[in-house]
Amino acid sequence: MKMKIKKNDKVQVITGKDKGKTGSVVRVIPRENRVVVEGVAVAKRHRKGQGGQSGRITEAPRPIHASNVKKV
């Protein structure tokens, strides 16, 4: 089945913890029927430091299922 959502489309989340948020599509993963939306479903990752550096916390957007978003 072909996805109707493409990169740079403006979408709104219709279900889940980020319901009501809007953003543009950064990446589309058609094999898994998922999309990555800017500013939505952001996960924090604790990264270990290299050598003598201290670790840090990075934020990265996670993919969400395409059925959970609609075009705006």
PyMOL Python script that loads the backbone (N, CA, C, O; Angstrom):
from pymol import cmd

cmd.read_pdbstr("""\
ATOM      1  N   MET A   1       0.838  -1.185   0.000  1.00  0.00           N
ATOM      2  CA  MET A   1       0.000   0.000   0.000  1.00  0.00           C
ATOM      3  C   MET A   1       0.884   1.248   0.000  1.00  0.00           C
ATOM      4  O   MET A   1       1.859   1.324   0.747  1.00  0.00           O
ATOM      5  N   LYS A   2       0.548   2.195  -0.814  1.00  0.00           N
ATOM      6  CA  LYS A   2       1.332   3.405  -0.942  1.00  0.00           C
ATOM      7  C   LYS A   2       0.961   4.397   0.166  1.00  0.00           C
ATOM      8  O   LYS A   2      -0.214   4.573   0.487  1.00  0.00           O
ATOM      9  N   MET A   3       1.980   5.040   0.742  1.00  0.00           N
ATOM     10  CA  MET A   3       1.739   6.019   1.798  1.00  0.00           C
ATOM     11  C   MET A   3       1.300   7.350   1.189  1.00  0.00           C
ATOM     12  O   MET A   3       1.818   7.770   0.154  1.00  0.00           O
ATOM     13  N   LYS A   4       0.353   8.001   1.834  1.00  0.00           N
ATOM     14  CA  LYS A   4      -0.152   9.284   1.358  1.00  0.00           C
ATOM     15  C   LYS A   4       0.619  10.456   1.968  1.00  0.00           C
ATOM     16  O   LYS A   4       0.478  11.594   1.520  1.00  0.00           O
ATOM     17  N   ILE A   5       1.425  10.181   2.979  1.00  0.00           N
ATOM     18  CA  ILE A   5       2.199  11.228   3.648  1.00  0.00           C
ATOM     19  C   ILE A   5       3.610  11.230   3.099  1.00  0.00           C
ATOM     20  O   ILE A   5       4.243  10.182   2.971  1.00  0.00           O
ATOM     21  N   LYS A   6       4.096  12.414   2.775  1.00  0.00           N
ATOM     22  CA  LYS A   6       5.429  12.550   2.197  1.00  0.00           C
ATOM     23  C   LYS A   6       6.281  13.484   3.046  1.00  0.00           C
ATOM     24  O   LYS A   6       5.772  14.168   3.934  1.00  0.00           O
ATOM     25  N   LYS A   7       7.567  13.507   2.769  1.00  0.00           N
ATOM     26  CA  LYS A   7       8.504  14.368   3.478  1.00  0.00           C
ATOM     27  C   LYS A   7       8.090  15.829   3.308  1.00  0.00           C
ATOM     28  O   LYS A   7       7.638  16.228   2.235  1.00  0.00           O
ATOM     29  N   ASN A   8       8.243  16.613   4.349  1.00  0.00           N
ATOM     30  CA  ASN A   8       7.921  18.045   4.426  1.00  0.00           C
ATOM     31  C   ASN A   8       6.424  18.340   4.482  1.00  0.00           C
ATOM     32  O   ASN A   8       6.042  19.510   4.459  1.00  0.00           O
ATOM     33  N   ASP A   9       5.561  17.320   4.555  1.00  0.00           N
ATOM     34  CA  ASP A   9       4.131  17.555   4.758  1.00  0.00           C
ATOM     35  C   ASP A   9       3.903  18.050   6.179  1.00  0.00           C
ATOM     36  O   ASP A   9       4.619  17.655   7.100  1.00  0.00           O
ATOM     37  N   LYS A  10       2.913  18.911   6.360  1.00  0.00           N
ATOM     38  CA  LYS A  10       2.526  19.385   7.680  1.00  0.00           C
ATOM     39  C   LYS A  10       1.481  18.412   8.203  1.00  0.00           C
ATOM     40  O   LYS A  10       0.452  18.206   7.560  1.00  0.00           O
ATOM     41  N   VAL A  11       1.734  17.802   9.378  1.00  0.00           N
ATOM     42  CA  VAL A  11       0.818  16.808   9.927  1.00  0.00           C
ATOM     43  C   VAL A  11       0.475  17.123  11.377  1.00  0.00           C
ATOM     44  O   VAL A  11       1.179  17.877  12.048  1.00  0.00           O
ATOM     45  N   GLN A  12      -0.626  16.529  11.847  1.00  0.00           N
ATOM     46  CA  GLN A  12      -1.062  16.647  13.228  1.00  0.00           C
ATOM     47  C   GLN A  12      -1.212  15.244  13.795  1.00  0.00           C
ATOM     48  O   GLN A  12      -1.727  14.351  13.122  1.00  0.00           O
ATOM     49  N   VAL A  13      -0.762  15.048  15.036  1.00  0.00           N
ATOM     50  CA  VAL A  13      -0.881  13.756  15.699  1.00  0.00           C
ATOM     51  C   VAL A  13      -2.302  13.626  16.225  1.00  0.00           C
ATOM     52  O   VAL A  13      -2.806  14.538  16.881  1.00  0.00           O
ATOM     53  N   ILE A  14      -2.960  12.488  15.941  1.00  0.00           N
ATOM     54  CA  ILE A  14      -4.352  12.317  16.338  1.00  0.00           C
ATOM     55  C   ILE A  14      -4.530  11.340  17.501  1.00  0.00           C
ATOM     56  O   ILE A  14      -5.606  11.299  18.098  1.00  0.00           O
ATOM     57  N   THR A  15      -3.499  10.549  17.842  1.00  0.00           N
ATOM     58  CA  THR A  15      -3.582   9.652  18.996  1.00  0.00           C
ATOM     59  C   THR A  15      -2.236   9.585  19.698  1.00  0.00           C
ATOM     60  O   THR A  15      -1.209   9.965  19.135  1.00  0.00           O
ATOM     61  N   GLY A  16      -2.251   9.102  20.926  1.00  0.00           N
ATOM     62  CA  GLY A  16      -1.012   8.922  21.675  1.00  0.00           C
ATOM     63  C   GLY A  16      -0.711  10.074  22.616  1.00  0.00           C
ATOM     64  O   GLY A  16      -1.521  10.985  22.782  1.00  0.00           O
ATOM     65  N   LYS A  17       0.474  10.022  23.235  1.00  0.00           N
ATOM     66  CA  LYS A  17       0.841  11.020  24.241  1.00  0.00           C
ATOM     67  C   LYS A  17       1.061  12.410  23.659  1.00  0.00           C
ATOM     68  O   LYS A  17       0.987  13.399  24.387  1.00  0.00           O
ATOM     69  N   ASP A  18       1.329  12.501  22.365  1.00  0.00           N
ATOM     70  CA  ASP A  18       1.554  13.790  21.706  1.00  0.00           C
ATOM     71  C   ASP A  18       0.336  14.243  20.908  1.00  0.00           C
ATOM     72  O   ASP A  18       0.472  15.010  19.954  1.00  0.00           O
ATOM     73  N   LYS A  19      -0.839  13.781  21.284  1.00  0.00           N
ATOM     74  CA  LYS A  19      -2.078  14.106  20.564  1.00  0.00           C
ATOM     75  C   LYS A  19      -2.271  15.619  20.485  1.00  0.00           C
ATOM     76  O   LYS A  19      -2.142  16.329  21.481  1.00  0.00           O
ATOM     77  N   GLY A  20      -2.583  16.096  19.277  1.00  0.00           N
ATOM     78  CA  GLY A  20      -2.831  17.514  19.070  1.00  0.00           C
ATOM     79  C   GLY A  20      -1.624  18.299  18.591  1.00  0.00           C
ATOM     80  O   GLY A  20      -1.780  19.413  18.090  1.00  0.00           O
ATOM     81  N   LYS A  21      -0.424  17.750  18.731  1.00  0.00           N
ATOM     82  CA  LYS A  21       0.778  18.451  18.294  1.00  0.00           C
ATOM     83  C   LYS A  21       0.889  18.415  16.775  1.00  0.00           C
ATOM     84  O   LYS A  21       0.465  17.457  16.129  1.00  0.00           O
ATOM     85  N   THR A  22       1.466  19.473  16.220  1.00  0.00           N
ATOM     86  CA  THR A  22       1.675  19.525  14.778  1.00  0.00           C
ATOM     87  C   THR A  22       3.157  19.704  14.484  1.00  0.00           C
ATOM     88  O   THR A  22       3.916  20.186  15.325  1.00  0.00           O
ATOM     89  N   GLY A  23       3.555  19.315  13.294  1.00  0.00           N
ATOM     90  CA  GLY A  23       4.937  19.457  12.868  1.00  0.00           C
ATOM     91  C   GLY A  23       5.081  18.980  11.439  1.00  0.00           C
ATOM     92  O   GLY A  23       4.143  18.450  10.843  1.00  0.00           O
ATOM     93  N   SER A  24       6.276  19.177  10.899  1.00  0.00           N
ATOM     94  CA  SER A  24       6.519  18.729   9.530  1.00  0.00           C
ATOM     95  C   SER A  24       7.224  17.373   9.550  1.00  0.00           C
ATOM     96  O   SER A  24       7.974  17.058  10.474  1.00  0.00           O
ATOM     97  N   VAL A  25       6.968  16.591   8.524  1.00  0.00           N
ATOM     98  CA  VAL A  25       7.556  15.254   8.422  1.00  0.00           C
ATOM     99  C   VAL A  25       9.016  15.392   8.015  1.00  0.00           C
ATOM    100  O   VAL A  25       9.331  16.000   6.993  1.00  0.00           O
ATOM    101  N   VAL A  26       9.903  14.819   8.825  1.00  0.00           N
ATOM    102  CA  VAL A  26      11.340  14.873   8.574  1.00  0.00           C
ATOM    103  C   VAL A  26      11.780  13.677   7.741  1.00  0.00           C
ATOM    104  O   VAL A  26      12.647  13.797   6.875  1.00  0.00           O
ATOM    105  N   ARG A  27      11.174  12.520   8.010  1.00  0.00           N
ATOM    106  CA  ARG A  27      11.593  11.282   7.342  1.00  0.00           C
ATOM    107  C   ARG A  27      10.399  10.341   7.219  1.00  0.00           C
ATOM    108  O   ARG A  27       9.539  10.304   8.098  1.00  0.00           O
ATOM    109  N   VAL A  28      10.350   9.593   6.141  1.00  0.00           N
ATOM    110  CA  VAL A  28       9.290   8.609   5.921  1.00  0.00           C
ATOM    111  C   VAL A  28       9.930   7.239   5.809  1.00  0.00           C
ATOM    112  O   VAL A  28      10.921   7.064   5.100  1.00  0.00           O
ATOM    113  N   ILE A  29       9.354   6.252   6.520  1.00  0.00           N
ATOM    114  CA  ILE A  29       9.847   4.871   6.468  1.00  0.00           C
ATOM    115  C   ILE A  29       8.711   4.008   5.922  1.00  0.00           C
ATOM    116  O   ILE A  29       7.925   3.464   6.697  1.00  0.00           O
ATOM    117  N   PRO A  30       8.615   3.873   4.581  1.00  0.00           N
ATOM    118  CA  PRO A  30       7.472   3.177   3.990  1.00  0.00           C
ATOM    119  C   PRO A  30       7.399   1.687   4.314  1.00  0.00           C
ATOM    120  O   PRO A  30       6.301   1.138   4.396  1.00  0.00           O
ATOM    121  N   ARG A  31       8.522   1.028   4.497  1.00  0.00           N
ATOM    122  CA  ARG A  31       8.508  -0.416   4.804  1.00  0.00           C
ATOM    123  C   ARG A  31       7.790  -0.701   6.117  1.00  0.00           C
ATOM    124  O   ARG A  31       7.086  -1.703   6.238  1.00  0.00           O
ATOM    125  N   GLU A  32       7.969   0.182   7.104  1.00  0.00           N
ATOM    126  CA  GLU A  32       7.357  -0.005   8.416  1.00  0.00           C
ATOM    127  C   GLU A  32       6.096   0.837   8.580  1.00  0.00           C
ATOM    128  O   GLU A  32       5.455   0.802   9.630  1.00  0.00           O
ATOM    129  N   ASN A  33       5.737   1.601   7.534  1.00  0.00           N
ATOM    130  CA  ASN A  33       4.569   2.483   7.550  1.00  0.00           C
ATOM    131  C   ASN A  33       4.658   3.482   8.703  1.00  0.00           C
ATOM    132  O   ASN A  33       3.684   3.699   9.423  1.00  0.00           O
ATOM    133  N   ARG A  34       5.840   4.087   8.869  1.00  0.00           N
ATOM    134  CA  ARG A  34       6.089   5.027   9.954  1.00  0.00           C
ATOM    135  C   ARG A  34       6.647   6.332   9.420  1.00  0.00           C
ATOM    136  O   ARG A  34       7.214   6.383   8.328  1.00  0.00           O
ATOM    137  N   VAL A  35       6.476   7.398  10.214  1.00  0.00           N
ATOM    138  CA  VAL A  35       7.005   8.708   9.870  1.00  0.00           C
ATOM    139  C   VAL A  35       7.694   9.315  11.089  1.00  0.00           C
ATOM    140  O   VAL A  35       7.346   9.010  12.229  1.00  0.00           O
ATOM    141  N   VAL A  36       8.678  10.180  10.829  1.00  0.00           N
ATOM    142  CA  VAL A  36       9.338  10.929  11.894  1.00  0.00           C
ATOM    143  C   VAL A  36       8.883  12.373  11.741  1.00  0.00           C
ATOM    144  O   VAL A  36       9.083  12.995  10.698  1.00  0.00           O
ATOM    145  N   VAL A  37       8.263  12.900  12.804  1.00  0.00           N
ATOM    146  CA  VAL A  37       7.720  14.253  12.777  1.00  0.00           C
ATOM    147  C   VAL A  37       8.562  15.137  13.694  1.00  0.00           C
ATOM    148  O   VAL A  37       8.900  14.750  14.812  1.00  0.00           O
ATOM    149  N   GLU A  38       8.891  16.323  13.205  1.00  0.00           N
ATOM    150  CA  GLU A  38       9.725  17.266  13.948  1.00  0.00           C
ATOM    151  C   GLU A  38       9.015  17.711  15.235  1.00  0.00           C
ATOM    152  O   GLU A  38       7.886  18.201  15.191  1.00  0.00           O
ATOM    153  N   GLY A  39       9.687  17.535  16.374  1.00  0.00           N
ATOM    154  CA  GLY A  39       9.159  17.975  17.663  1.00  0.00           C
ATOM    155  C   GLY A  39       8.123  17.067  18.291  1.00  0.00           C
ATOM    156  O   GLY A  39       7.534  17.425  19.311  1.00  0.00           O
ATOM    157  N   VAL A  40       7.886  15.905  17.714  1.00  0.00           N
ATOM    158  CA  VAL A  40       6.893  14.963  18.230  1.00  0.00           C
ATOM    159  C   VAL A  40       7.584  13.648  18.554  1.00  0.00           C
ATOM    160  O   VAL A  40       8.474  13.217  17.821  1.00  0.00           O
ATOM    161  N   ALA A  41       7.179  13.005  19.649  1.00  0.00           N
ATOM    162  CA  ALA A  41       7.735  11.712  20.080  1.00  0.00           C
ATOM    163  C   ALA A  41       9.249  11.805  20.260  1.00  0.00           C
ATOM    164  O   ALA A  41       9.996  10.983  19.729  1.00  0.00           O
ATOM    165  N   VAL A  42       9.690  12.805  21.005  1.00  0.00           N
ATOM    166  CA  VAL A  42      11.115  13.013  21.238  1.00  0.00           C
ATOM    167  C   VAL A  42      11.542  12.151  22.422  1.00  0.00           C
ATOM    168  O   VAL A  42      10.948  12.224  23.498  1.00  0.00           O
ATOM    169  N   ALA A  43      12.578  11.332  22.217  1.00  0.00           N
ATOM    170  CA  ALA A  43      13.102  10.450  23.255  1.00  0.00           C
ATOM    171  C   ALA A  43      14.469  10.945  23.714  1.00  0.00           C
ATOM    172  O   ALA A  43      15.277  11.408  22.908  1.00  0.00           O
ATOM    173  N   LYS A  44      14.718  10.843  25.014  1.00  0.00           N
ATOM    174  CA  LYS A  44      16.017  11.240  25.549  1.00  0.00           C
ATOM    175  C   LYS A  44      16.911  10.012  25.626  1.00  0.00           C
ATOM    176  O   LYS A  44      16.476   8.942  26.053  1.00  0.00           O
ATOM    177  N   ARG A  45      18.151  10.173  25.215  1.00  0.00           N
ATOM    178  CA  ARG A  45      19.135   9.099  25.254  1.00  0.00           C
ATOM    179  C   ARG A  45      20.311   9.550  26.096  1.00  0.00           C
ATOM    180  O   ARG A  45      20.826  10.652  25.906  1.00  0.00           O
ATOM    181  N   HIS A  46      20.737   8.714  27.020  1.00  0.00           N
ATOM    182  CA  HIS A  46      21.895   9.008  27.849  1.00  0.00           C
ATOM    183  C   HIS A  46      23.124   8.424  27.158  1.00  0.00           C
ATOM    184  O   HIS A  46      23.236   7.209  26.996  1.00  0.00           O
ATOM    185  N   ARG A  47      24.044   9.297  26.754  1.00  0.00           N
ATOM    186  CA  ARG A  47      25.233   8.879  26.006  1.00  0.00           C
ATOM    187  C   ARG A  47      26.448   8.873  26.904  1.00  0.00           C
ATOM    188  O   ARG A  47      26.656   9.782  27.707  1.00  0.00           O
ATOM    189  N   LYS A  48      27.242   7.837  26.755  1.00  0.00           N
ATOM    190  CA  LYS A  48      28.475   7.718  27.517  1.00  0.00           C
ATOM    191  C   LYS A  48      29.545   8.595  26.877  1.00  0.00           C
ATOM    192  O   LYS A  48      29.607   8.701  25.653  1.00  0.00           O
ATOM    193  N   GLY A  49      30.385   9.222  27.691  1.00  0.00           N
ATOM    194  CA  GLY A  49      31.458  10.066  27.172  1.00  0.00           C
ATOM    195  C   GLY A  49      32.625   9.239  26.662  1.00  0.00           C
ATOM    196  O   GLY A  49      32.848   8.122  27.129  1.00  0.00           O
ATOM    197  N   GLN A  50      33.369   9.779  25.710  1.00  0.00           N
ATOM    198  CA  GLN A  50      34.545   9.108  25.154  1.00  0.00           C
ATOM    199  C   GLN A  50      35.788   9.572  25.900  1.00  0.00           C
ATOM    200  O   GLN A  50      35.981  10.775  26.076  1.00  0.00           O
ATOM    201  N   GLY A  51      36.622   8.659  26.335  1.00  0.00           N
ATOM    202  CA  GLY A  51      37.853   9.027  27.023  1.00  0.00           C
ATOM    203  C   GLY A  51      37.550   9.705  28.347  1.00  0.00           C
ATOM    204  O   GLY A  51      36.872   9.128  29.198  1.00  0.00           O
ATOM    205  N   GLY A  52      38.045  10.925  28.532  1.00  0.00           N
ATOM    206  CA  GLY A  52      37.845  11.650  29.775  1.00  0.00           C
ATOM    207  C   GLY A  52      36.635  12.565  29.766  1.00  0.00           C
ATOM    208  O   GLY A  52      36.394  13.279  30.739  1.00  0.00           O
ATOM    209  N   GLN A  53      35.873  12.556  28.684  1.00  0.00           N
ATOM    210  CA  GLN A  53      34.708  13.432  28.600  1.00  0.00           C
ATOM    211  C   GLN A  53      33.566  12.917  29.469  1.00  0.00           C
ATOM    212  O   GLN A  53      33.442  11.715  29.705  1.00  0.00           O
ATOM    213  N   SER A  54      32.742  13.838  29.936  1.00  0.00           N
ATOM    214  CA  SER A  54      31.571  13.429  30.688  1.00  0.00           C
ATOM    215  C   SER A  54      30.449  13.072  29.705  1.00  0.00           C
ATOM    216  O   SER A  54      30.449  13.517  28.557  1.00  0.00           O
ATOM    217  N   GLY A  55      29.514  12.275  30.169  1.00  0.00           N
ATOM    218  CA  GLY A  55      28.401  11.878  29.326  1.00  0.00           C
ATOM    219  C   GLY A  55      27.423  13.019  29.141  1.00  0.00           C
ATOM    220  O   GLY A  55      27.551  14.069  29.772  1.00  0.00           O
ATOM    221  N   ARG A  56      26.449  12.810  28.277  1.00  0.00           N
ATOM    222  CA  ARG A  56      25.453  13.847  28.025  1.00  0.00           C
ATOM    223  C   ARG A  56      24.122  13.200  27.661  1.00  0.00           C
ATOM    224  O   ARG A  56      24.051  12.015  27.336  1.00  0.00           O
ATOM    225  N   ILE A  57      23.076  14.009  27.725  1.00  0.00           N
ATOM    226  CA  ILE A  57      21.739  13.548  27.373  1.00  0.00           C
ATOM    227  C   ILE A  57      21.374  14.195  26.043  1.00  0.00           C
ATOM    228  O   ILE A  57      21.386  15.419  25.917  1.00  0.00           O
ATOM    229  N   THR A  58      21.051  13.372  25.053  1.00  0.00           N
ATOM    230  CA  THR A  58      20.659  13.882  23.739  1.00  0.00           C
ATOM    231  C   THR A  58      19.186  13.564  23.502  1.00  0.00           C
ATOM    232  O   THR A  58      18.654  12.585  24.026  1.00  0.00           O
ATOM    233  N   GLU A  59      18.543  14.404  22.709  1.00  0.00           N
ATOM    234  CA  GLU A  59      17.152  14.174  22.345  1.00  0.00           C
ATOM    235  C   GLU A  59      17.068  13.864  20.861  1.00  0.00           C
ATOM    236  O   GLU A  59      17.686  14.541  20.040  1.00  0.00           O
ATOM    237  N   ALA A  60      16.306  12.843  20.526  1.00  0.00           N
ATOM    238  CA  ALA A  60      16.154  12.443  19.133  1.00  0.00           C
ATOM    239  C   ALA A  60      14.692  12.100  18.865  1.00  0.00           C
ATOM    240  O   ALA A  60      14.061  11.433  19.684  1.00  0.00           O
ATOM    241  N   PRO A  61      14.139  12.543  17.732  1.00  0.00           N
ATOM    242  CA  PRO A  61      12.750  12.187  17.419  1.00  0.00           C
ATOM    243  C   PRO A  61      12.641  10.708  17.045  1.00  0.00           C
ATOM    244  O   PRO A  61      13.498  10.176  16.339  1.00  0.00           O
ATOM    245  N   ARG A  62      11.594  10.059  17.517  1.00  0.00           N
ATOM    246  CA  ARG A  62      11.355   8.645  17.246  1.00  0.00           C
ATOM    247  C   ARG A  62      10.242   8.514  16.204  1.00  0.00           C
ATOM    248  O   ARG A  62       9.359   9.370  16.143  1.00  0.00           O
ATOM    249  N   PRO A  63      10.266   7.471  15.393  1.00  0.00           N
ATOM    250  CA  PRO A  63       9.203   7.292  14.392  1.00  0.00           C
ATOM    251  C   PRO A  63       7.869   6.908  15.043  1.00  0.00           C
ATOM    252  O   PRO A  63       7.842   6.193  16.044  1.00  0.00           O
ATOM    253  N   ILE A  64       6.775   7.387  14.467  1.00  0.00           N
ATOM    254  CA  ILE A  64       5.441   7.000  14.901  1.00  0.00           C
ATOM    255  C   ILE A  64       4.678   6.441  13.702  1.00  0.00           C
ATOM    256  O   ILE A  64       4.999   6.738  12.552  1.00  0.00           O
ATOM    257  N   HIS A  65       3.692   5.649  13.983  1.00  0.00           N
ATOM    258  CA  HIS A  65       2.954   4.995  12.902  1.00  0.00           C
ATOM    259  C   HIS A  65       2.184   6.016  12.088  1.00  0.00           C
ATOM    260  O   HIS A  65       1.639   6.973  12.639  1.00  0.00           O
ATOM    261  N   ALA A  66       2.137   5.816  10.781  1.00  0.00           N
ATOM    262  CA  ALA A  66       1.506   6.765   9.874  1.00  0.00           C
ATOM    263  C   ALA A  66       0.006   6.892  10.108  1.00  0.00           C
ATOM    264  O   ALA A  66      -0.585   7.915   9.763  1.00  0.00           O
ATOM    265  N   SER A  67      -0.617   5.876  10.685  1.00  0.00           N
ATOM    266  CA  SER A  67      -2.053   5.961  10.944  1.00  0.00           C
ATOM    267  C   SER A  67      -2.380   6.880  12.104  1.00  0.00           C
ATOM    268  O   SER A  67      -3.542   7.230  12.310  1.00  0.00           O
ATOM    269  N   ASN A  68      -1.366   7.277  12.867  1.00  0.00           N
ATOM    270  CA  ASN A  68      -1.575   8.150  14.010  1.00  0.00           C
ATOM    271  C   ASN A  68      -1.424   9.624  13.673  1.00  0.00           C
ATOM    272  O   ASN A  68      -1.477  10.468  14.567  1.00  0.00           O
ATOM    273  N   VAL A  69      -1.237   9.948  12.409  1.00  0.00           N
ATOM    274  CA  VAL A  69      -1.108  11.350  11.995  1.00  0.00           C
ATOM    275  C   VAL A  69      -2.058  11.625  10.822  1.00  0.00           C
ATOM    276  O   VAL A  69      -2.459  10.721  10.089  1.00  0.00           O
ATOM    277  N   LYS A  70      -2.398  12.909  10.677  1.00  0.00           N
ATOM    278  CA  LYS A  70      -3.214  13.315   9.536  1.00  0.00           C
ATOM    279  C   LYS A  70      -2.617  14.596   8.954  1.00  0.00           C
ATOM    280  O   LYS A  70      -1.994  15.374   9.676  1.00  0.00           O
ATOM    281  N   LYS A  71      -2.802  14.813   7.671  1.00  0.00           N
ATOM    282  CA  LYS A  71      -2.315  16.026   7.014  1.00  0.00           C
ATOM    283  C   LYS A  71      -3.108  17.229   7.488  1.00  0.00           C
ATOM    284  O   LYS A  71      -4.309  17.142   7.746  1.00  0.00           O
ATOM    285  N   VAL A  72      -2.411  18.360   7.598  1.00  0.00           N
ATOM    286  CA  VAL A  72      -3.075  19.606   7.999  1.00  0.00           C
ATOM    287  C   VAL A  72      -3.093  20.540   6.807  1.00  0.00           C
ATOM    288  O   VAL A  72      -3.603  21.656   6.904  1.00  0.00           O
TER     289      VAL A  72
END
""", "prot")
cmd.dss("prot")
cmd.show_as("cartoon", "prot")
cmd.util.cbc("prot")
cmd.orient("prot")
